[in-house]
Amino acid sequence: MACVEHCTIRLTEAVQGAAQVAMVTDSLPDALAGADLVMVTTTADAHRDLAHRMAPYLRPGQQVVLNPGRTLGALEFSNALRRAGSHGVLVAEAQSLIYACRAEAPGHVRVIGVKDRVMLAAYPAADTDAVLETVNKVHPCFIKAPHVLATSLENIGAIFHPPVILFNAAAIERGSLFYFYQDGPRRWRTS
């Protein structure tokens, strides 16, 4: 992986520049050690498994933000942590991703857009202010949502994804590669 070798990520388009990355690792103990805030950006189907894998290495007071939480991701993540014996971790979810971006090559990310305001709520909601105080030091676009039901129902993915998948089912089953947001809607409109 070039990023591991060079430890630099170059951004182009809506955000431009390069940044040195302090650490790139596939080791959860190394990644979580000393981190006050952990941003999780993955697909919703990975939340439960990732929570189980992270649980032994998280400490009380650490904050985990699912960016995005999709539909009640914080609830699922919190319950998985609890079942795995991890307690006292603050878990929150964002309504949507902060960035629309694509990996163009190892170490190169094309940023298509950056959101100005993204709702965030913790589960339980009483933890939301504490998480917002921390996460807005890193990226001040997050605004308080009343609860994870609001972040979940306001996430456009639950509305937008099913028709794109349905109308591209044959292409998906064939293993055809396409950019979901860019090509998916266009492919079924013109078919």
Backbone hydrogen bonds, N-H to C=O, Kabsch-Sander energy under -0.5 kcal/mol:
donor,donor_aa,acceptor,acceptor_aa,energy
4,V,1,M,-0.5
5,E,1,M,-1.5
6,H,2,A,-2.9
7,C,3,C,-2.9
9,I,19,A,-2.4
10,R,107,G,-3.2
11,L,17,G,-3.7
12,T,109,V,-2.0
14,A,12,T,-0.6
14,A,111,V,-2.9
15,V,12,T,-0.6
17,G,11,L,-2.0
19,A,9,I,-2.2
21,V,7,C,-2.9
22,A,20,Q,-0.5
28,L,26,D,-0.7
31,A,27,S,-2.6
32,L,28,L,-2.5
33,A,29,P,-1.6
35,A,32,L,-1.8
36,D,34,G,-0.5
38,V,63,Q,-3.0
39,M,37,L,-0.5
40,V,38,V,-0.6
40,V,65,V,-3.1
41,T,39,M,-0.6
42,T,40,V,-0.5
46,A,43,T,-1.9
47,H,44,A,-1.3
50,L,46,A,-2.6
51,A,47,H,-2.4
52,H,48,R,-2.1
53,R,49,D,-2.3
54,M,50,L,-2.5
55,A,51,A,-2.1
57,Y,54,M,-2.2
58,L,54,M,-0.9
58,L,55,A,-0.8
61,G,88,G,-3.1
62,Q,59,R,-2.1
63,Q,36,D,-2.5
64,V,90,L,-3.2
65,V,38,V,-2.9
66,L,64,V,-0.5
66,L,92,A,-2.9
67,N,40,V,-3.3
67,N,65,V,-0.7
69,G,94,A,-2.5
72,L,70,R,-0.8
73,G,69,G,-0.7
76,E,72,L,-2.0
77,F,73,G,-3.0
78,S,74,A,-2.6
79,N,75,L,-2.3
80,A,76,E,-2.3
81,L,77,F,-2.4
82,R,78,S,-2.5
83,R,79,N,-2.5
84,A,80,A,-1.6
85,G,82,R,-1.6
86,S,81,L,-2.8
87,H,85,G,-0.5
90,L,62,Q,-2.6
91,V,89,V,-0.6
91,V,123,Y,-0.5
92,A,64,V,-2.7
93,E,121,A,-2.9
94,A,66,L,-3.0
95,Q,119,M,-2.8
100,A,113,G,-2.5
101,C,99,Y,-0.6
102,R,110,R,-2.1
104,E,102,R,-0.7
104,E,108,H,-2.1
105,A,108,H,-1.4
108,H,105,A,-2.6
109,V,10,R,-3.0
110,R,102,R,-3.0
111,V,12,T,-2.7
111,V,109,V,-0.7
112,I,100,A,-2.7
112,I,110,R,-0.7
113,G,100,A,-1.5
115,K,98,I,-2.7
118,V,141,C,-2.1
120,L,143,I,-2.3
121,A,93,E,-2.1
123,Y,91,V,-2.9
127,D,124,P,-2.1
128,T,125,A,-1.8
131,V,127,D,-1.9
132,L,128,T,-2.8
133,E,129,D,-2.3
134,T,130,A,-1.3
135,V,131,V,-3.0
136,N,132,L,-2.3
137,K,134,T,-1.2
138,V,134,T,-0.6
138,V,135,V,-0.9
139,H,135,V,-2.5
141,C,139,H,-0.9
142,F,139,H,-0.9
143,I,118,V,-2.2
145,A,120,L,-2.5
150,A,147,H,-0.9
151,T,147,H,-1.3
152,S,148,V,-2.3
153,L,149,L,-2.6
154,E,150,A,-1.8
155,N,152,S,-0.9
156,I,154,E,-0.6
158,A,155,N,-1.1
159,I,156,I,-1.3
160,F,156,I,-3.1
161,H,157,G,-2.2
164,V,160,F,-1.2
165,I,161,H,-2.5
166,L,162,P,-3.0
167,F,163,P,-2.7
168,N,164,V,-0.7
168,N,165,I,-0.7
169,A,166,L,-1.2
172,I,168,N,-2.6
173,E,169,A,-2.9
174,R,170,A,-2.0
175,G,171,A,-0.6
175,G,172,I,-0.9
176,S,171,A,-2.5
180,F,178,F,-0.6
183,D,179,Y,-2.6
184,G,179,Y,-1.6
184,G,180,F,-0.6
187,R,183,D,-2.9
188,W,184,G,-1.6
189,R,185,P,-1.5
190,T,186,R,-1.6
191,S,187,R,-0.7
